Amino acid sequence: METVSTSSSSCPSTPRWNVERPFLTGRFHLLQETKGTSSRLAADTKGFSFSSRLENAIGCYDAAVQELIVIDDLMSALVGIEGRYISIKQVHGNDGDDITFQVDASMDLALQELAKRIFPLCKSYLLVDQFVETRSQFKNGVVNHAFAAALRALLLDYQAMVAQLEHQFRLGRLSIQGLWFYCQPMMSSMQALSIVVKKASANNFTGSAVLNLLQGQAKAMAGDNAVRSLLEKMTQSASNAYLNILERWVYEGIIDDPYGEFFIAENKYLQKESLTQDYDAKYWRQRYSLKEGIPSFLANFAGTILTTGKYLNVMRECGHNVQVPPSENSKLMSFGSNHHYLDCVKTAYDFASSELLNLIKQKYDLMGKLHSIKHYLLLDQGDFLVHFMDIARDELAKKLDEISVEKLQSLLDLALRTTAAAVDPCHEDLTCCVERSSLLKSLGVLKDLETRAFSDNKDIEETISITGLETFSLSYKIQWPMSIVISRKALTKYQLIFRFLFHCKYVDRQLCGAWQVHQGVRALNMRGTAITRSALLCRSMLKFINSFLHYLTFEVLEPNWHLMSKRLQTAKSIDEVIQIHDMFLDKCLRECLLLSPELLKKVERLKSMCLQYAAATQWLISSSIDIPKLEETSDVSSGSDKSRQSTSSRALKIGTRDATVTESILNFEREFNSELQRLRPILSSNSQAEPYLTHLAQWILGVQND
């Protein structure tokens, strides 16, 4: 669980007289204190001495009079007031403060024993009363307020009982044995409550901690039905305030928690606009998060409760009505063993989930947006790309610092308006950008990728001149709430796939250009020359890049896309949509070899050799095409000695040039076949663990056999 620190709102302060004038709050007994060995002055001012306060000790009276005096003092002690011969003192010890009751030592022993039996009830009343006064302050939170209010109502009943006993005493109908008889039913209940309030005060419990404490104490008193029922009633009263907060969250998506007691925290610093900028998409995961201290009766549904409010909050941010239908807007106040509140939470979750999913699918056209991204970033419809490559070829061939992004954007707009993409209403959301690093380095931003595997990329980047062709990418403008599904992280994955496909398409176009050059001289009789060997090499390279592109598009992207589309139709929540979409992107990255550093470097090396060969094709053809013409010229001019010498010299030059061309072609062929030979065992070994590489390995083997 993640905890987000939020600044608690300032609480109103209680009046100063609540502390400075304790006699007005019923805490007068705190003035009588004993701290171990007191000085004589402290004893005179704070101690209690029967001989100094009263002329006669209680022992000088007969037993009947003593009983009447003791009953009168006990009536006062039951409501926290000292009597004439019973004192209340607060003792400070190592285990904390404690309240003790003392009686005159001269009192009859039988009366002392009966009085001491009633003292625990008096002590429990004082602890509960003190808790009610201290915990009613604003800073202690609404749960403590509700619990204190329930205790205050109980204390009113208790005081009414004491008043009735006092009335009977005034009528002469109450003995000390009768007082003990009437006090016994309240003894266990008040003692159980005193244990709860003492623990809550000692640990400064608030919110869910108080509810868990009450529930735990109720379970511990399972053998006493009366006490257990009382504690459950207190739990119900205290939980009402908490359930009010929960109700606003699951019905409106609003956290109304002025004292920070709710188990869901809101990080107001994270705004929805960050989804299009933050790669980690913290907004969706951390805008609302679970805190520690979840009530035990909600622990199993904490995730559902969090998700329900998040969904409602998204709809409210979209200006959508988040009012739960009246037939389903059941109050959450019925806390108890029937778990009705859990049914309410589930109903609210089902409503919020279905409403948000329909909102994003229908009003904001999720599938239409994903199809548009597929057309452009996954090159599903590449007609605009062919036109763009033609008109932006010169600009993309420049170094990074020389490229004008504005010019590329205008060329992209032109390509979009003059092709079939013009009918797509979403094509205006497409923008171009130029990254500052190669594809291999850009892959390091993925957190599930071990960047140390790319630590030796310098050899590849030195062989490939980094230009706009390697760093060009497309971006897509994503608005709220679509950014929940298509976040910055998801868009980055799309861009990595696009850059890889775009460069493969560029290599294919360059090789096609080289093949056209070979076809242009096909009418000439070039058998036995280097150009024949060059044509075979060009065909092998074309077969490799075409097979690889076929694998990427028809073996990886299309099947995974159809699988994702099918799963999205049956998705039940927006979180499930996000999960399915992320799984699709991760699987495409993995099967496109972008998460396999060893294989990716081999492919990049092969593409680099194809580009080098395509760039050298014009020179290879022009150097080879003169050979038959020179041989024909030498046959015609064989008559004269001078022509014979000139022909011999030129033939020597031609032979040298032909040997150079042949050697260059053989070098390209050896390097290309060598890289294919190294790639084959890697694919074969990895295809055992990754079956999707089996077809690619077969195609690579077919290129090698040719």
C-alpha positions in Angstrom: 0.0 0.0 0.0 1.2 3.5 -0.8 0.9 6.3 1.6 0.6 9.9 0.5 1.3 12.6 3.0 -1.3 15.3 2.9 -1.4 18.4 5.0 -4.1 18.2 7.6 -6.5 21.2 7.7 -6.2 23.5 10.7 -8.7 22.6 13.5 -10.6 25.1 15.5 -9.2 25.6 19.0 -11.2 24.9 22.2 -11.8 27.7 24.7 -8.9 28.3 27.1 -11.2 28.0 30.1 -11.6 24.3 29.3 -8.0 23.9 30.5 -7.6 26.7 32.9 -10.8 26.2 34.9 -11.2 22.4 35.4 -14.0 22.9 37.9 -16.3 23.9 35.1 -15.6 20.7 33.2 -15.8 18.1 36.0 -12.1 17.4 36.2 -11.7 18.8 39.6 -10.5 15.5 40.9 -7.2 16.1 39.0 -6.3 18.7 41.6 -5.8 16.0 44.2 -2.4 14.5 43.2 0.2 12.4 44.9 3.6 12.0 43.3 5.4 9.5 45.4 6.9 11.3 48.4 5.4 14.8 48.6 6.8 17.7 50.5 5.0 19.0 53.5 3.8 22.0 51.6 2.4 19.8 48.8 0.7 17.7 51.4 -0.9 20.7 53.0 -2.2 22.1 49.6 -2.9 19.0 47.6 -3.1 16.1 49.9 -6.1 15.0 51.9 -6.2 14.7 55.6 -9.3 13.6 57.4 -8.2 14.9 60.8 -7.5 18.4 59.4 -10.7 18.6 57.4 -13.2 17.0 59.9 -13.4 17.4 63.6 -14.3 13.7 64.2 -13.1 10.7 62.3 -15.7 8.3 61.0 -14.7 5.7 63.4 -16.1 7.6 66.4 -19.6 6.9 65.0 -21.5 3.7 65.4 -21.9 1.2 62.5 -25.4 2.4 61.5 -24.3 6.0 61.2 -21.0 5.1 59.4 -23.1 3.2 56.8 -25.2 6.3 56.1 -22.1 8.5 55.8 -20.4 6.0 53.5 -23.5 5.7 51.3 -23.6 9.4 51.0 -19.9 9.6 50.1 -20.3 6.8 47.6 -23.1 8.6 45.8 -20.7 11.5 45.3 -17.8 9.2 44.3 -20.0 7.5 41.6 -20.2 10.8 39.7 -16.6 11.8 40.4 -17.1 14.0 43.5 -15.1 13.5 46.7 -17.0 12.8 49.8 -16.2 13.6 53.4 -14.4 10.4 54.1 -13.6 9.2 50.6 -10.9 11.0 48.6 -10.0 10.8 44.9 -6.3 11.1 43.9 -4.3 10.8 40.7 -1.1 9.0 41.1 1.8 9.5 38.6 3.8 6.3 38.1 6.1 4.6 35.6 3.1 2.9 34.0 1.2 6.2 33.5 -1.3 8.1 35.6 -3.8 6.2 37.7 -6.8 7.2 39.8 -7.2 5.8 43.3 -9.8 6.1 46.0 -9.0 6.2 49.7 -11.2 5.9 52.7 -10.7 6.9 56.3 -8.7 4.2 58.1 -11.0 4.3 61.1 -14.0 3.2 59.0 -15.6 -0.1 59.9 -13.8 -2.9 58.0 -16.9 -4.4 56.6 -17.9 -1.0 55.2 -14.4 -0.5 53.8 -14.7 -3.8 51.9 -18.1 -3.0 50.4 -17.0 0.5 49.5 -13.8 -0.8 47.7 -16.0 -3.1 45.6 -17.8 -0.1 44.2 -14.6 1.9 43.6 -13.9 0.3 40.2 -17.2 1.6 38.9 -16.4 5.1 40.2 -13.0 4.9 38.6 -14.5 3.7 35.3 -16.9 6.6 35.3 -14.0 9.1 35.8 -12.0 7.6 32.9 -15.0 7.6 30.6 -16.0 11.1 31.6 -12.4 12.4 31.1 -12.3 10.8 27.7 -15.6 12.4 26.7 -14.3 15.8 27.6 -10.8 15.5 26.0 -11.8 13.7 22.9 -14.6 16.1 22.0 -12.0 18.6 20.8 -12.0 19.3 17.0 -8.5 17.9 16.4 -9.5 14.4 17.5 -11.6 13.7 14.5 -15.2 12.8 13.8 -14.9 9.2 14.9 -13.8 10.3 18.4 -16.6 12.9 18.3 -19.2 10.3 17.5 -17.8 7.9 20.1 -17.7 10.6 22.7 -21.3 11.6 22.0 -22.4 7.9 22.4 -20.5 7.8 25.7 -22.0 11.0 26.8 -25.5 9.6 26.2 -24.5 6.5 28.2 -23.2 8.6 31.1 -26.5 10.5 31.2 -28.3 7.2 31.7 -25.7 6.3 34.3 -26.2 9.6 36.1 -29.9 9.1 36.0 -29.4 5.7 37.7 -27.3 7.4 40.4 -29.9 10.1 40.9 -32.6 7.4 41.4 -30.4 5.6 43.9 -29.9 8.9 45.8 -33.6 9.4 45.8 -34.1 6.0 47.4 -31.4 6.8 49.9 -33.1 10.0 50.9 -36.3 8.0 51.4 -34.3 5.7 53.7 -34.8 2.7 51.5 -31.2 2.1 50.4 -28.5 0.2 52.3 -24.9 -0.3 51.3 -25.7 -3.9 50.3 -28.6 -2.6 48.1 -26.2 0.0 46.6 -23.8 -2.8 45.7 -26.7 -4.9 44.3 -27.8 -2.1 42.0 -24.3 -1.2 40.9 -23.2 -4.7 39.8 -25.0 -4.7 36.4 -23.2 -1.6 35.3 -19.8 -2.8 36.7 -18.6 -5.0 33.8 -19.9 -2.6 31.1 -18.3 0.5 32.5 -15.1 -1.4 33.1 -15.0 -2.6 29.5 -15.5 0.9 28.3 -12.8 2.2 30.6 -10.4 -0.3 29.1 -11.2 1.0 25.6 -10.9 4.7 26.4 -7.7 4.2 28.4 -6.1 2.4 25.4 -7.4 5.0 23.0 -6.1 7.9 25.1 -2.7 6.3 25.8 -2.1 5.7 22.1 -3.9 8.8 20.9 -6.1 6.7 18.5 -8.2 8.4 15.9 -10.4 7.3 13.0 -10.1 3.7 12.0 -7.9 2.8 15.0 -10.8 3.6 17.4 -13.1 1.5 15.3 -10.7 -1.4 15.3 -10.2 -1.1 19.0 -13.9 -1.2 19.7 -14.4 -4.2 17.4 -11.5 -6.0 19.0 -12.8 -5.4 22.5 -16.3 -6.5 21.5 -14.9 -9.8 20.2 -12.9 -10.3 23.4 -16.2 -9.9 25.4 -18.0 -12.6 23.4 -18.9 -14.5 26.6 -20.8 -11.6 28.1 -23.7 -10.8 25.9 -24.7 -7.5 27.6 -21.1 -6.1 27.4 -20.7 -7.3 23.8 -24.0 -5.7 22.8 -23.0 -2.4 24.4 -19.6 -2.4 22.7 -21.2 -3.2 19.3 -23.6 -0.4 19.8 -20.7 1.9 20.6 -19.0 0.7 17.4 -22.1 1.4 15.4 -22.4 4.9 16.8 -18.7 5.6 16.2 -18.7 4.1 12.7 -21.6 6.3 11.5 -19.4 9.3 11.1 -16.8 7.2 9.3 -19.4 5.7 7.0 -20.6 9.2 6.2 -17.1 9.9 4.7 -17.2 6.5 2.9 -20.7 7.2 1.5 -19.6 10.5 -0.1 -16.6 8.7 -1.6 -18.4 5.7 -3.1 -21.5 7.8 -4.2 -19.9 11.0 -5.4 -16.1 10.4 -5.6 -15.4 13.2 -3.1 -13.2 12.9 0.0 -15.0 14.9 2.8 -12.4 14.1 5.5 -11.5 17.3 7.4 -9.3 15.6 10.0 -7.5 13.0 7.8 -9.1 9.9 9.2 -10.2 8.2 6.0 -8.1 5.4 4.7 -7.9 7.0 1.2 -5.4 9.8 0.7 -5.6 12.5 -2.0 -2.5 13.9 -3.5 -3.7 17.3 -4.8 -0.3 18.1 -6.4 -0.9 15.5 -9.1 -3.1 16.9 -11.8 -4.8 15.0 -14.7 -2.7 16.9 -17.2 0.4 15.0 -16.0 -0.8 11.9 -17.7 0.4 13.2 -21.0 3.8 14.2 -19.6 4.7 11.8 -16.8 6.1 8.6 -18.1 5.2 6.7 -14.9 1.6 7.8 -15.0 1.6 8.6 -11.3 -1.7 10.4 -11.5 -3.8 7.3 -11.9 -1.9 5.3 -9.3 -1.1 8.0 -6.7 -3.7 10.7 -7.0 -5.8 8.6 -4.7 -4.1 5.8 -2.8 -4.6 3.7 0.3 -3.2 4.7 3.6 -2.4 2.6 6.7 -5.1 2.1 9.2 -7.9 0.5 7.2 -10.9 -0.5 9.4 -11.0 -4.2 9.8 -14.6 -4.5 8.6 -13.5 -2.8 5.3 -10.1 -4.4 4.8 -11.2 -6.9 2.2 -13.0 -4.2 0.2 -10.5 -1.4 0.4 -9.3 -1.8 -3.2 -12.9 -1.9 -4.5 -13.8 1.3 -2.5 -10.7 3.1 -3.8 -11.5 2.2 -7.4 -15.2 3.2 -7.0 -14.3 6.7 -6.0 -11.6 7.0 -8.6 -14.1 6.2 -11.4 -16.6 8.6 -10.1 -14.0 11.3 -9.8 -13.0 10.8 -13.4 -16.6 11.2 -14.5 -17.0 14.4 -12.4 -13.8 15.7 -14.0 -15.4 15.1 -17.4 -18.5 17.1 -16.4 -20.5 13.9 -16.4 -23.4 13.3 -14.0 -22.2 10.9 -11.2 -25.4 10.7 -9.3 -26.1 7.2 -8.3 -29.7 6.1 -9.3 -32.2 6.5 -6.4 -33.0 2.9 -6.5 -29.4 2.0 -5.7 -28.5 5.0 -3.5 -28.8 3.0 -0.3 -27.5 4.5 2.9 -24.3 3.0 4.3 -25.3 3.7 7.9 -26.5 0.2 8.7 -23.3 -1.2 10.1 -23.7 -4.7 11.5 -23.3 -8.4 11.1 -25.6 -8.5 8.0 -22.9 -6.7 6.0 -25.5 -4.5 4.2 -22.8 -1.8 3.8 -20.7 -4.2 1.7 -23.6 -4.8 -0.7 -24.0 -1.0 -1.0 -20.3 -0.7 -1.9 -20.5 -3.4 -4.5 -23.6 -1.8 -6.1 -21.8 1.6 -6.2 -18.7 0.0 -7.8 -20.8 -1.8 -10.5 -22.5 1.5 -11.3 -19.3 3.6 -11.4 -17.4 1.0 -13.4 -20.1 0.5 -16.1 -20.8 4.2 -16.4 -17.1 5.2 -16.8 -16.5 2.4 -19.3 -19.5 3.4 -21.4 -18.4 7.0 -21.2 -14.9 6.3 -22.6 -16.1 3.7 -25.1 -19.0 5.6 -26.5 -18.7 9.4 -25.9 -14.9 9.5 -26.3 -14.7 6.6 -28.8 -11.8 4.6 -27.4 -11.7 2.1 -30.2 -11.8 4.8 -32.8 -8.8 6.5 -31.2 -6.9 3.3 -30.9 -7.6 2.5 -34.6 -6.3 5.9 -35.6 -3.1 5.4 -33.6 -2.7 2.0 -35.3 -3.0 3.6 -38.7 -0.2 6.1 -38.1 2.1 4.8 -35.4 1.9 1.1 -36.3 1.8 1.9 -40.0 -1.5 0.1 -40.6 -2.2 2.4 -43.6 1.2 3.4 -44.9 0.2 5.4 -48.0 0.9 8.7 -46.3 4.3 7.4 -45.1 5.4 6.7 -48.7 4.5 10.2 -49.8 6.1 11.7 -46.7 9.4 9.8 -47.3 9.5 11.1 -50.8 9.0 14.8 -49.9 10.9 14.8 -46.6 13.9 12.7 -47.8 16.4 15.5 -47.9 15.3 16.9 -44.5 15.5 13.6 -42.8 18.9 12.9 -44.1 20.3 15.9 -42.2 22.1 15.7 -38.8 20.0 16.2 -35.7 21.1 19.8 -35.1 20.3 20.8 -38.7 16.8 19.3 -38.9 13.8 21.7 -38.8 10.9 20.2 -36.9 8.6 22.9 -38.3 9.4 22.0 -41.8 8.9 18.3 -41.1 5.5 19.1 -39.6 4.4 21.0 -42.7 5.6 18.2 -44.9 3.7 15.7 -42.7 0.5 17.8 -42.9 0.9 17.9 -46.7 1.3 14.1 -46.9 -1.8 13.6 -44.7 -4.0 16.0 -46.7 -3.0 14.5 -50.1 -3.5 10.8 -49.1 -6.4 8.6 -47.8 -5.5 9.9 -44.3 -7.4 13.1 -45.1 -10.7 11.4 -44.4 -9.7 10.5 -40.9 -11.0 13.2 -38.4 -8.2 12.3 -36.0 -5.3 13.0 -38.4 -5.0 16.6 -37.1 -3.9 15.1 -33.7 -0.8 13.7 -35.4 2.5 15.6 -34.9 6.1 14.8 -35.7 9.1 15.0 -33.4 12.8 14.2 -33.6 14.3 12.3 -30.7 17.8 13.1 -29.4 19.1 9.6 -29.1 19.1 6.4 -31.1 16.5 3.7 -30.7 18.8 1.5 -28.6 19.3 4.2 -26.0 15.6 5.2 -26.1 14.6 1.7 -25.1 16.3 2.3 -21.7 13.4 4.4 -20.5 11.3 1.3 -20.1 11.4 0.3 -16.5 10.9 -3.4 -17.2 14.0 -3.4 -19.4 17.5 -3.9 -18.0 19.4 -0.9 -19.4 22.7 -2.5 -18.5 22.2 -4.9 -21.4 22.6 -1.9 -23.7 25.9 -0.7 -22.2 27.9 -1.8 -25.2 25.9 0.0 -27.9 28.8 2.2 -29.0 29.9 -0.1 -31.8 26.4 0.1 -33.5 26.0 3.8 -33.1 29.4 4.4 -34.6 28.5 2.4 -37.7 25.2 4.2 -38.2 25.3 7.9 -38.7 22.6 9.3 -36.5 20.3 11.4 -38.7 16.7 12.2 -38.8 16.0 8.8 -40.4 17.0 7.1 -37.2 15.4 9.5 -34.7 12.2 10.6 -36.5 9.0 9.8 -34.7 5.3 10.6 -34.7 3.4 11.8 -31.6 -0.3 11.9 -30.9 -2.3 14.5 -29.0 -4.2 12.7 -26.3 -6.9 14.5 -24.3 -8.5 13.7 -20.9 -9.9 11.2 -20.1 -8.4 9.2 -23.0 -5.0 9.8 -21.4 -6.0 7.4 -18.6 -5.7 4.5 -21.2 -3.2 6.1 -23.6 -0.8 7.7 -21.1 2.6 9.0 -21.8 4.1 5.6 -21.1 1.8 3.9 -23.6 2.5 6.5 -26.2 6.2 6.1 -25.7 5.9 2.4 -26.4 3.9 3.1 -29.6 6.7 5.5 -30.7 9.4 3.0 -30.1 7.6 0.5 -32.3 7.0 3.2 -34.9 10.7 4.2 -35.1 11.7 0.6 -35.6 9.1 0.1 -38.3 9.9 3.4 -40.0 13.6 2.6 -40.2 12.9 -0.9 -41.6 10.6 0.7 -44.2 13.4 3.1 -45.1 15.9 0.3 -45.5 13.4 -1.5 -47.7 13.0 1.6 -49.9 16.8 2.0 -50.3 17.2 -1.6 -51.3 14.3 -1.3 -53.7 16.1 1.7 -55.3 19.2 -0.5 -55.6 17.2 -3.2 -57.2 15.8 -0.8 -59.7 19.3 0.3 -60.7 20.2 -3.4 -61.3 17.0 -3.8 -63.4 17.9 -0.8 -65.4 21.0 -2.5 -66.8 19.4 -5.9 -67.1 19.2 -5.5 -70.9 22.9 -5.4 -71.2 24.9 -8.6 -71.4 26.5 -8.5 -67.9 27.0 -12.2 -67.3 30.4 -13.0 -65.9 30.8 -9.5 -64.4 30.5 -8.2 -60.8 27.0 -6.8 -61.4 25.5 -10.3 -61.6 26.9 -11.1 -58.1 25.6 -7.7 -56.9 22.1 -8.4 -58.1 22.1 -11.7 -56.2 23.2 -10.0 -53.1 20.6 -7.2 -53.5 17.9 -9.9 -53.8 19.1 -11.6 -50.6 19.0 -8.4 -48.7 15.6 -7.5 -50.0 14.3 -10.9 -49.1 15.7 -10.5 -45.6 14.1 -7.1 -44.9 10.8 -8.1 -46.5 10.7 -11.2 -44.4 11.4 -9.3 -41.3 8.8 -6.6 -42.1 6.3 -9.4 -42.8 7.1 -10.9 -39.5 6.6 -7.6 -37.7 3.3 -6.7 -39.3 1.6 -10.0 -40.0 3.1 -12.2 -37.2 3.2 -9.7 -34.4 1.2 -6.6 -34.7 -1.9 -7.8 -36.5 -2.6 -10.9 -34.4 -2.0 -9.1 -31.1 -4.2 -6.2 -32.2 -7.1 -8.5 -33.0 -6.6 -10.3 -29.7 -6.6 -7.0 -27.8 -9.7 -5.8 -29.6 -11.6 -8.9 -28.7 -10.6 -8.6 -25.1 -11.6 -4.9 -24.9 -15.1 -5.8 -26.0 -15.6 -8.0 -22.9 -13.7 -5.7 -20.4 -15.7 -4.9 -17.3 -13.8 -1.8 -16.0 -11.4 0.9 -17.1 -8.6 -0.7 -15.1 -9.1 -3.9 -17.1 -9.0 -1.8 -20.3 -5.7 -0.3 -19.1 -4.3 -3.7 -18.3 -5.3 -5.2 -21.7 -3.8 -2.3 -23.6 -0.6 -2.4 -21.6 -0.3 -6.2 -22.2 -0.7 -5.6 -25.9 2.1 -3.0 -26.1 4.4 -5.1 -23.9 3.8 -8.2 -26.0 4.4 -6.2 -29.2 7.6 -4.7 -27.9 8.9 -8.2 -26.8 7.9 -9.9 -30.1 9.3 -7.1 -32.2 12.7 -7.9 -30.6 12.8 -4.5 -28.9 13.2 -6.1 -25.5 15.9 -8.6 -26.7 19.1 -6.6 -26.8 21.2 -9.4 -28.4 18.8 -10.0 -31.3 18.1 -6.3 -31.8 21.8 -5.5 -32.2 22.2 -8.2 -34.8 19.2 -6.9 -36.7 20.5 -3.3 -36.5 23.9 -4.5 -37.8 22.2 -6.2 -40.8 20.2 -3.1 -41.5 23.3 -1.0 -41.4 25.0 -3.3 -44.0 22.0 -3.1 -46.2 22.1 0.7 -46.1 25.8 0.8 -46.8 25.4 -1.5 -49.8 22.4 0.4 -51.1 24.5 3.6 -50.9 27.3 2.0 -52.8 25.1 0.4 -55.5 25.3 3.4 -57.9 29.1 3.3 -57.8 29.2 -0.5 -58.2 26.9 -0.4 -61.3 28.6 2.6 -62.9 32.0 0.9 -62.4 30.8 -2.4 -64.0 28.8 -1.1 -66.9 31.8 0.1 -68.9 33.4 -3.3 -69.2 31.6 -4.6 -72.4 31.9 -1.2 -74.1 35.6 -1.2 -73.6 36.0 -4.7 -74.9 34.1 -3.8 -78.0 36.3 -0.8 -78.6 39.4 -2.8 -78.2 38.2 -5.3 -81.0 37.6 -2.5 -83.5 40.9 -0.7 -83.0 43.1 -3.8 -83.0 44.7 -2.8 -86.4 47.2 -0.2 -85.3 50.1 -0.6 -82.9 49.2 2.7 -81.2 45.6 1.6 -80.6 47.0 -1.7 -79.4 49.0 0.0 -76.7 46.1 2.3 -75.7 43.7 -0.6 -75.5 46.2 -2.6 -73.4 46.6 0.3 -70.9 42.8 0.8 -70.7 42.2 -2.9 -70.3 44.7 -2.9 -67.4 42.8 -0.1 -65.7 39.4 -1.8 -66.4 40.7 -5.0 -65.1 41.9 -3.3 -61.9 38.6 -1.5 -61.4 36.6 -4.6 -62.1 38.7 -6.5 -59.5 38.0 -3.7 -57.0 34.3 -3.8 -57.6 34.2 -7.5 -57.4 36.2 -7.4 -54.1 33.8 -4.8 -52.7 30.7 -6.9 -53.6 32.3 -10.0 -52.1 33.1 -8.1 -48.9 29.5 -7.0 -48.6 28.3 -10.6 -49.3 30.7 -12.1 -46.8 29.7 -9.7 -44.0 26.0 -10.0 -44.7 26.1 -13.8 -44.8 28.3 -13.9 -41.7 25.8 -11.8 -39.7 23.0 -14.0 -40.9 25.0 -17.0 -39.8 25.5 -15.5 -36.3 21.8 -14.6 -36.1 20.6 -18.1 -36.9 21.8 -19.9 -33.7 20.6 -17.1 -31.5 17.1 -17.3 -33.0 17.1 -21.1 -32.8 18.0 -21.1 -29.1 15.6 -18.3 -28.2 12.7 -19.8 -30.1 12.6 -22.6 -27.6 11.6 -20.2 -24.9 9.9 -17.7 -27.2 7.8 -19.7 -29.8 7.0 -16.5 -31.7 10.6 -16.5 -33.0 10.1 -19.8 -34.8 8.7 -18.3 -38.0 11.4 -15.6 -38.1 14.1 -18.2 -37.7 12.6 -20.1 -40.7 12.6 -17.0 -42.9 16.2 -16.1 -41.9 17.2 -19.7 -42.7 15.5 -19.3 -46.1 17.5 -16.2 -46.9 20.7 -18.1 -45.9 19.8 -21.0 -48.2 19.4 -18.6 -51.1 
